[in-house]
Amino acid sequence: MATHTGDMPYTCQLCHKSFTQGAHLKTHMRTHTGYMPYTCQLCHKSFTQGGHLKTHMRTHTGEKPYKCQLCQKSFAEGGKLKQHMRTHTGEKPYKCQLCKKSFSCCSNLKNHMIIHTGEKSYKCRLCKKSFSRHSELKTHMRTHTGEKPYTCQLCQKSFSQGSNLKCHMRTHTGEKAYKCQLCQKSFNDSGNLKPHMRTHTGEKPYPCQFCHKSFGRIDHLKSHMITHTGEKPYKCQLCQKLFTRCDYLKVHMRTHFGEKPYICEVCNKAFTQIGNLAVHRRTHATEKQNSCNKVYAKSRSSAKQFKLQRGIQPLDLKMESESDANISQDAKSFLDKSFGCGLCDEMFDIEKEFLEHCESHSLSPPDDLFIVLC
């Protein structure tokens, strides 16, 4: 009858939460005592409730009995399906009382409230770093333990976070689900689309506290900060050489192993860095002007000179072999990306993105960076 009357006669003496049934109070008390009587026989993880163990077992079996009738997506939990249905209905029943923002699930509202309170109650006992959510602390602890529980079944690469594995899987499927509505460029991760949008808006929300230079990406700011501190945290374990960036170390390691992943599509010569390949490709280029006013340029400076002296628009760089019917798709794809950094392996097809990348090296693009002006 308590379910009809709303009566909750069973109260926890520790936190004063009330329940309609004594069994519910008994289960709740385990959150205070830490007692977890239900243990998975496969991975030995323990739970306070039998229902939680039952749901957990589906992570081993892969069972997803709850299917959406609109898009056929399946879920291991009924609550997850209910939450998913709101993506179709647009329902957002959980509203923040401070800013009136609405959410489709209670946990998102709970996480949002931390923005207002600034509370970080979960502290790492090893490095004293604090977090606003327990899940963030749990993920952070893997940086100390080295644990990587999420493994790709195709290449066996492991990750500390499930979201990183999900993003990695797109490198196998080729899926790029996140598309820029302004230039139609696609990305395999929403985190890459967001900083890309700033190349259109010009927004640079990450300022340097030392020189007030601003950046569109936080990783570019982190790279820039090293120019102030002089820190070189990345060490080669073979020759002890130090580097300011992880990608510099990665390129350096090729000098030890003889790896040359960048191959010229014209003569098959191989290089350790994409910038070296870009410079080499100029040996196949010729500088001339044809009847349709296209300019064949060897370098950024010569392309600029044509532009200044002759006012030719547009300026295109074409390789001598591009007209060859046998040119590979890889070569055409390479030519489509007009801007390449000579210091690392980054290639860009938007000049603004390339220039922002150069800022991460704290330099202005010199002529030895492979740049095509179109």
C-alpha positions as CSV (number, residue, x, y, z in Angstrom):
1,M,0.0,0.0,0.0
2,A,3.0,2.3,0.6
3,T,3.4,2.6,-3.2
4,H,-0.1,4.0,-3.5
5,T,0.0,6.2,-0.4
6,G,3.5,7.5,-0.9
7,D,4.4,6.5,2.6
8,M,8.1,5.9,3.2
9,P,8.4,4.4,6.7
10,Y,11.9,3.0,6.3
11,T,14.6,5.7,6.9
12,C,18.4,5.4,6.7
13,Q,19.9,6.6,10.0
14,L,23.1,7.7,8.2
15,C,21.8,9.9,5.4
16,H,18.1,10.1,6.2
17,K,17.0,8.8,2.8
18,S,13.6,7.1,3.1
19,F,12.1,4.0,1.4
20,T,8.8,2.3,0.9
21,Q,10.1,-1.2,1.7
22,G,12.5,-2.6,4.3
23,A,14.3,-4.6,1.6
24,H,15.1,-1.4,-0.3
25,L,16.6,0.1,2.9
26,K,18.7,-3.0,3.4
27,T,20.1,-2.8,-0.2
28,H,20.7,0.9,0.3
29,M,22.8,0.3,3.5
30,R,25.4,-1.5,1.3
31,T,26.3,1.9,-0.2
32,H,27.5,2.9,3.3
33,T,29.0,-0.4,4.4
34,G,30.6,-1.2,1.0
35,Y,29.2,-4.7,1.2
36,M,29.0,-6.3,-2.3
37,P,27.7,-9.8,-2.1
38,Y,27.2,-10.4,-5.8
39,T,30.4,-11.3,-7.7
40,C,31.0,-11.9,-11.4
41,Q,32.6,-15.3,-11.8
42,L,34.4,-14.1,-15.0
43,C,36.1,-10.9,-13.9
44,H,35.4,-11.0,-10.2
45,K,33.8,-7.5,-10.1
46,S,31.4,-7.2,-7.3
47,F,28.0,-5.5,-6.9
48,T,25.5,-4.5,-4.2
49,Q,22.5,-5.8,-6.1
50,G,21.8,-9.0,-8.1
51,G,20.2,-6.9,-10.9
52,H,23.4,-5.0,-11.3
53,L,25.4,-8.2,-11.7
54,K,22.8,-9.5,-14.2
55,T,23.2,-6.3,-16.3
56,H,27.0,-6.5,-16.0
57,M,27.1,-10.1,-17.3
58,R,25.9,-8.7,-20.7
59,T,29.2,-7.0,-21.1
60,H,30.7,-10.5,-21.3
61,T,28.0,-12.1,-23.4
62,G,27.4,-9.1,-25.7
63,E,23.6,-9.5,-25.1
64,K,21.6,-6.4,-25.9
65,P,17.9,-7.4,-25.5
66,Y,16.4,-3.9,-25.6
67,K,15.9,-2.7,-29.2
68,C,14.8,0.7,-30.4
69,Q,11.9,0.2,-32.9
70,L,12.7,3.4,-34.8
71,C,16.4,2.9,-35.6
72,Q,17.0,-0.7,-34.5
73,K,19.8,0.2,-32.1
74,S,20.1,-2.3,-29.3
75,F,21.0,-1.8,-25.6
76,A,22.0,-4.0,-22.7
77,E,19.7,-2.1,-20.2
78,G,16.1,-1.0,-20.4
79,G,17.0,2.4,-18.9
80,K,19.5,3.0,-21.7
81,L,16.8,2.4,-24.3
82,K,14.4,4.7,-22.5
83,Q,17.1,7.4,-22.5
84,H,17.9,6.7,-26.1
85,M,14.3,7.2,-27.1
86,R,14.5,10.8,-26.1
87,T,17.0,11.4,-29.0
88,H,14.0,10.6,-31.3
89,T,11.3,12.5,-29.3
90,G,13.5,15.5,-28.3
91,E,12.2,15.1,-24.7
92,K,14.4,16.8,-22.0
93,P,12.6,16.3,-18.7
94,Y,15.5,17.3,-16.4
95,K,15.9,21.0,-16.0
96,C,18.5,23.0,-14.2
97,Q,16.8,25.4,-11.7
98,L,19.7,27.9,-12.0
99,C,20.1,28.4,-15.7
100,K,17.0,26.6,-17.0
101,K,19.0,24.4,-19.3
102,S,17.3,21.0,-20.0
103,F,18.7,17.5,-20.3
104,S,17.5,14.2,-21.5
105,C,18.9,12.2,-18.6
106,C,19.3,12.8,-14.9
107,S,23.0,12.0,-14.9
108,N,23.7,14.8,-17.4
109,L,21.9,17.3,-15.2
110,K,23.9,16.1,-12.2
111,N,27.1,16.6,-14.1
112,H,25.9,20.0,-15.3
113,M,25.2,21.2,-11.8
114,I,28.9,20.9,-11.0
115,I,29.5,23.9,-13.4
116,H,27.6,26.1,-11.0
117,T,29.0,24.7,-7.8
118,G,32.6,24.2,-9.0
119,E,32.8,21.3,-6.6
120,K,35.6,18.7,-7.1
121,S,35.1,16.2,-4.3
122,Y,37.0,13.3,-5.9
123,K,40.7,13.5,-5.1
124,C,43.5,11.3,-6.4
125,R,45.4,9.8,-3.5
126,L,48.6,9.6,-5.6
127,C,48.9,13.1,-7.1
128,K,46.2,15.0,-5.2
129,K,44.5,16.1,-8.4
130,S,40.8,16.7,-7.9
131,F,37.8,15.8,-10.1
132,S,34.2,16.8,-10.2
133,R,33.0,13.2,-11.1
134,H,33.9,9.8,-9.8
135,S,34.1,8.5,-13.3
136,E,36.8,11.1,-14.1
137,L,38.9,10.0,-11.1
138,K,38.5,6.4,-12.1
139,T,39.7,7.1,-15.6
140,H,42.6,9.3,-14.2
141,M,43.8,6.5,-12.0
142,R,44.7,4.6,-15.1
143,T,47.4,7.1,-15.9
144,H,49.1,5.9,-12.7
145,T,48.4,2.2,-13.1
146,G,48.8,2.0,-16.9
147,E,45.6,0.0,-17.2
148,K,44.1,-0.1,-20.6
149,P,41.0,-2.2,-20.4
150,Y,39.5,-1.4,-23.8
151,T,41.1,-3.5,-26.6
152,C,40.4,-3.3,-30.3
153,Q,39.5,-6.8,-31.6
154,L,41.0,-6.0,-35.0
155,C,44.5,-4.8,-34.2
156,Q,44.7,-5.5,-30.4
157,K,45.6,-1.9,-29.6
158,S,44.4,-1.0,-26.1
159,F,42.9,2.2,-24.6
160,S,42.3,3.6,-21.1
161,Q,38.8,4.9,-22.1
162,G,35.9,3.3,-24.0
163,S,35.3,6.6,-25.9
164,N,38.9,6.4,-27.3
165,L,38.4,2.8,-28.5
166,K,35.1,3.9,-30.1
167,C,36.9,6.7,-32.0
168,H,39.8,4.3,-32.9
169,M,37.4,1.8,-34.5
170,R,36.5,4.5,-37.1
171,T,40.1,4.2,-38.4
172,H,39.2,0.7,-39.4
173,T,35.7,1.4,-40.7
174,G,36.6,4.8,-42.3
175,E,33.5,6.3,-40.8
176,K,33.5,10.1,-40.4
177,A,30.2,10.9,-38.8
178,Y,30.9,14.5,-37.8
179,K,30.6,16.9,-40.8
180,C,31.3,20.7,-40.9
181,Q,28.2,22.4,-42.2
182,L,30.3,25.2,-43.7
183,C,32.9,23.4,-45.7
184,Q,31.6,19.8,-45.6
185,K,34.9,18.5,-44.2
186,S,34.2,15.3,-42.1
187,F,35.8,14.0,-38.9
188,N,35.8,10.7,-37.1
189,D,35.6,12.4,-33.7
190,S,33.3,15.2,-32.5
191,G,36.3,16.6,-30.5
192,N,38.1,17.3,-33.8
193,L,35.0,19.0,-35.4
194,K,34.7,21.5,-32.6
195,P,38.3,23.0,-32.9
196,H,37.9,22.9,-36.7
197,M,34.8,25.2,-36.5
198,R,37.0,27.8,-34.9
199,T,39.0,28.0,-38.1
200,H,35.8,29.5,-39.6
201,T,34.8,31.7,-36.6
202,G,38.3,32.8,-35.7
203,E,37.7,32.0,-32.1
204,K,40.8,31.4,-30.0
205,P,39.7,30.5,-26.5
206,Y,43.0,29.3,-25.1
207,P,45.3,32.3,-24.2
208,C,48.9,32.0,-23.1
209,Q,49.3,33.4,-19.6
210,F,52.9,34.6,-20.4
211,C,52.6,36.4,-23.7
212,H,48.8,36.6,-24.2
213,K,49.0,34.8,-27.5
214,S,45.8,32.8,-28.1
215,F,45.1,29.4,-29.7
216,G,42.1,27.7,-31.2
217,R,43.1,24.3,-29.7
218,I,44.3,23.4,-26.2
219,D,47.0,21.1,-27.5
220,H,48.4,24.0,-29.5
221,L,48.6,26.0,-26.3
222,K,50.3,23.2,-24.5
223,S,52.9,22.9,-27.2
224,H,53.4,26.7,-27.2
225,M,53.9,26.8,-23.4
226,I,57.0,24.7,-23.8
227,T,58.6,27.7,-25.6
228,H,58.4,29.5,-22.3
229,T,59.4,26.7,-19.9
230,G,62.0,25.1,-22.1
231,E,60.7,21.7,-20.9
232,K,61.5,18.6,-23.0
233,P,59.4,15.8,-21.4
234,Y,59.7,13.3,-24.2
235,K,62.9,11.1,-24.1
236,C,64.2,8.6,-26.6
237,Q,64.9,5.4,-24.7
238,L,67.6,4.4,-27.2
239,C,69.8,7.5,-27.3
240,Q,68.4,9.6,-24.5
241,K,67.7,12.6,-26.8
242,L,65.0,14.9,-25.4
243,F,62.0,16.5,-27.3
244,T,59.4,19.1,-26.6
245,R,56.6,17.2,-28.3
246,C,55.5,13.6,-28.5
247,D,55.2,13.8,-32.3
248,Y,58.8,15.0,-32.6
249,L,59.9,11.9,-30.6
250,K,57.8,9.7,-32.9
251,V,59.5,11.0,-36.0
252,H,62.9,10.7,-34.4
253,M,62.3,7.0,-33.6
254,R,62.2,6.3,-37.3
255,T,65.9,7.2,-37.5
256,H,66.6,4.2,-35.2
257,F,64.3,1.7,-36.9
258,G,64.9,2.9,-40.5
259,E,61.2,3.4,-41.0
260,K,60.3,5.5,-44.1
261,P,56.5,5.6,-44.3
262,Y,56.2,8.5,-46.8
263,I,56.7,7.4,-50.5
264,C,56.9,9.6,-53.5
265,E,54.1,8.6,-55.9
266,V,56.3,9.6,-58.9
267,C,59.6,7.8,-58.3
268,N,58.9,5.7,-55.2
269,K,61.6,7.3,-53.1
270,A,60.9,6.9,-49.4
271,F,61.2,9.5,-46.5
272,T,61.0,9.5,-42.7
273,Q,59.1,12.8,-42.6
274,I,56.2,14.1,-44.8
275,G,57.9,17.5,-44.9
276,N,61.0,15.9,-46.6
277,L,58.7,14.2,-49.1
278,A,57.0,17.5,-49.8
279,V,60.4,19.2,-50.5
280,H,61.4,16.2,-52.7
281,R,58.2,16.5,-54.8
282,R,59.4,19.9,-56.0
283,T,62.1,18.2,-58.0
284,H,59.2,16.7,-60.1
285,A,57.5,20.1,-60.4
286,T,58.3,22.7,-63.1
287,E,57.6,26.4,-63.1
288,K,55.8,27.6,-66.1
289,Q,52.6,29.1,-67.3
290,N,50.3,27.5,-69.8
291,S,47.5,28.8,-72.0
292,C,44.8,28.5,-69.4
293,N,46.7,30.8,-67.0
294,K,47.6,28.0,-64.5
295,V,51.0,28.5,-62.8
296,Y,53.3,25.6,-62.1
297,A,55.2,26.6,-59.0
298,K,58.2,25.1,-57.2
299,S,57.8,26.9,-53.9
300,R,55.6,29.3,-51.9
301,S,57.9,32.3,-52.7
302,S,57.8,31.7,-56.5
303,A,54.0,31.3,-56.4
304,K,53.8,34.6,-54.5
305,Q,56.1,36.3,-57.1
306,F,53.9,35.2,-60.0
307,K,50.9,36.6,-58.1
308,L,52.6,40.0,-57.5
309,Q,54.2,40.4,-60.9
310,R,51.4,39.1,-63.1
311,G,48.3,39.3,-61.0
312,I,47.3,35.7,-62.1
313,Q,44.2,34.3,-60.4
314,P,43.9,31.6,-59.4
315,L,47.3,30.2,-58.7
316,D,47.5,26.4,-58.9
317,L,50.3,24.0,-58.2
318,K,50.3,20.9,-60.4
319,M,52.9,18.2,-60.6
320,E,54.3,17.3,-64.0
321,S,52.9,13.8,-63.7
322,E,49.4,14.8,-62.7
323,S,48.2,14.8,-66.2
324,D,49.4,11.2,-66.5
325,A,46.4,8.9,-66.7
326,N,48.3,6.4,-64.5
327,I,48.7,8.8,-61.5
328,S,47.6,7.0,-58.3
329,Q,44.6,8.0,-56.2
330,D,47.1,8.5,-53.3
331,A,48.9,11.1,-55.3
332,K,45.7,12.9,-56.1
333,S,44.7,12.8,-52.4
334,F,48.2,14.2,-51.5
335,L,47.7,17.1,-54.0
336,D,44.3,17.8,-52.5
337,K,45.9,18.6,-49.2
338,S,47.7,21.8,-50.1
339,F,49.4,22.7,-46.9
340,G,52.0,20.6,-45.1
341,C,54.2,21.3,-42.1
342,G,57.9,20.6,-42.7
343,L,58.5,20.1,-39.0
344,C,56.0,17.3,-38.3
345,D,53.6,15.0,-40.1
346,E,50.5,17.3,-40.3
347,M,48.8,18.0,-43.6
348,F,46.0,20.5,-44.2
349,D,43.6,21.4,-47.0
350,I,42.5,24.7,-45.3
351,E,45.1,27.5,-45.1
352,K,43.7,28.9,-41.8
353,E,44.0,25.5,-40.1
354,F,47.6,25.3,-41.4
355,L,48.6,28.7,-40.1
356,E,47.1,28.0,-36.7
357,H,49.1,24.8,-36.6
358,C,52.3,26.8,-37.4
359,E,51.6,28.9,-34.3
360,S,51.8,25.7,-32.2
361,H,55.5,25.6,-33.3
362,S,55.8,29.3,-32.5
363,L,56.8,30.2,-36.1
364,S,55.5,31.9,-39.2
365,P,55.4,29.6,-42.3
366,P,58.9,29.8,-43.9
367,D,59.5,28.8,-47.5
368,D,60.8,25.4,-46.5
369,L,57.3,24.5,-45.3
370,F,55.5,22.8,-48.2
371,I,52.7,25.3,-49.1
372,V,50.6,25.4,-52.2
373,L,48.9,28.7,-53.0
374,C,45.7,28.2,-55.0
